[in-house]
């Protein structure tokens, strides 16, 4: 039996020394030489392993998570994400500056479909598939009726694959919701990337609407649980 968290759920086998993808491992070696002050390793998940909400992005940004060592920290995408997480009570502060800034996530965990920064921010399909084992372990940490939020189509597909489902089982669309086998709930959003926000494909209001629905779903679960204890 593998290692387990304090909640009794399986722990993940992820290691920052992973070199399972030759192209990504070689690129990280190159990045470390070019930017010796960068973290430049596979980026671990961030947040409470007992959380009911798991957010799945694409991959670390070269000058963001790859530099800082924490998901969505130091890049443009993290600005909207953490601001929104804070607004809905999932984060202790609205700005994620560095791994030692005191940021705490509440009932929330963040990971990526691919843990290593890819050249030109574009992971290959086989690299998404190789990293899928780690995502599968993250999904196993979610409790019954847990929520997983896919930021973009790659993350959406990686989640379905990790759960052993076909892509046709749930079509990606911004703001869509899917009930998955085992009780998990899948929510979709466009990725909060610089391109999407600057082109207005994703506006702050659109992003907040997704999180408002998620917050409402979790609050309803809490209210139901409290009522059952009366």
N, C-alpha and C positions, 0 to 999 in steps of 0.2 A: 504494500500500500504506500502511496506517495505521501509527501508532507501535507499537513493540513493547517488551515488557519485556526484562530481561536474560536471561530464560529462553528468549526467542525466541517467546513466545506474544503474541497481539495485546493491546495495551493498550486501556483503555476510553476513550470519548470524553466521559465525564461531566464536566460543568462546574458549579461552584457558582453560576454566573450563569444557570443554566437557568431559563427562564420559559415553558416549553411548555404548562403547564396554567394558564390564566388565573385560575381560582378559587384555586388554591394560591398563585400568585404574588401575588395581591391580599391573601390572608390573611397571607403572610409580610411584606408591606409594613406591614400593620396591626400585626403582632407586633413588628416592629422599632421602630415608634413607641411601642408600649406598654411594651416591655422593651428599652430601648436597649443594655443590657449583654449581651443574648443573641446567640448566633451567628446564628440566624434566616436561614439560607440552606439550599439543598438539602444534605443531609448525605452526604459521601463514604463509600465503603466503608472498612473498617478492617481491617488485617492484611496478611499476605504474599500478593502476587498469584500466587505460585508454590505456595500451599497446596493440600493435597489435600482439605480440608474447607471448604465454603462454607456459612455459616449465613444463612438469609434470613428476616428478620422482616417485620412489616407496614409500619410507617412511624415516623418519629421522634416521640417524645413532646414535647408543648409545653414542659414544664419539664425534659426529659431531654436527648436528643440534639439537639433544636432549640436548647436553651440552651447546651449544652457544645460542640457541633460534632463529637461522636464517637458512633457507634452505641451505644445502650444504656448511655450514661454519664450519670448524674445522675438516673435514674428508678428506680422500684421493680423494673421488669422486669430491669434490669441486675444487680440484687443476686444473684438466683439464677443468672442466666446466667454471669456472670464467676466466681462462686464455684465453679460446676460445671466451667467451662473450666479453672480452676486445678487443681481436684482431679484432672482427667484429663490434665494436662500440656499443655494448649493455651494457657494464659495464664501470664504471669510472676508475677502477683499475684492475690489473690482479690477485690479491690475496685477498681472503675474509678471514680476520683474526678473526673478532669479530663484534658484532652488532653495536659497536660504532667506527668502523674504517673509517667511511665516505664513504663507498661503496654506489654508486648510480647506479641503473639500468635504461637504456634508452630504451623506447619502448619495454620493456621486463618485464615479471613477472614470478616468479618461485613458484611452489606449489608441493604437493605430492598426490599420490592416497590415501595414509593413513597418517594422520597428527601426529600420535603417534608412538614412537619407539616400534617395536614389538620384542618379545623375539626371539633371534637368527636371527634377521633381516628378519623374515618370517611372514608377516601378513596372517591371515586366510581369506579365500574367503568371509566369512560373514562380516569380518571387512572392507574389501575393499568395499563391498556393502553398509555397514552402513555409511561409510565416503563419499560415492558417492554423497550425497546431497550437500556437500560442494564443490565438484568438479563441479557439475552441475552449481552452482552459479558462480564459477570462469569462466566457459566457457561462461556464459551469459554476462560477462563483455566484451568479445571480440567484436570488431566491425565487420560489414559485411566484408567478405574476410579476416578475421583474421586468424592467423596461430597458431596451437597448435602442439608442439613437444613432442612426447611420448618417454621417456627414458626407453625402455624395454617393454616386453610383458604385464606385469601387468598394467602399466600405459596406454598402448595402449587399453587394454580391458576395463579399468575403464573409459576412455574417451568415447568409443563407448557406454557403458552402460549409462553414464550420458546423452548422447544425444538421448537415446531411440533406439539405433541401435543394431542389432545382431552382434556377433563377425564375422560372415561370410560376413558382409558388407564391411570389409576392413581387409585383411590379413597382419599381422605384418611381416616386413622384413627390415633389416637395409638399410637405404637410400631410402625407398619407400615413395611415396607421394599419398595421397588420397583426392579427392574432396568430401566433406561431404554435406549433405543437409543443406540448410541455408547459403551456401557460405563459410563455414569454410574449411580450408585446413589442413589436418593432415599429419605431417611428422614423420617418425620413425627413431630411432637410438638405437643401443645397449646402455645399461646403462653405464655410465662412472665410474663404480665401480672399486675398486682395483683389483678384480679378473679379470674382463674383460680387463683392461688395462695391467695387468702384464702377462696375457696369450696371449696378442696381439689379442684377439678376436676383440677388438676395439683399433685402433691406433689413435694417434693425427691427422694424416692425414685424416683418415676416418671420424673423428668427425668434423674436419674443413670443409670437403667437404659438409657435411650436412648443416652446418651453412652458408657456402658460397652460397649454393642454396637458403636458407631462406633469406639471406641478399639481394641477387639479386632479389628475388621476391618482397620484400618490397621496394627496390629502384625502381623497375619497376612501382609499384603502385604509388610511389611519382612522378615519371616522367609523368605518365599518368594524375595524378591529376593536375600537373603544366601545362601540355599541354592544359587541358580542361579549364584552367583559362585564357589562352591567348586570 
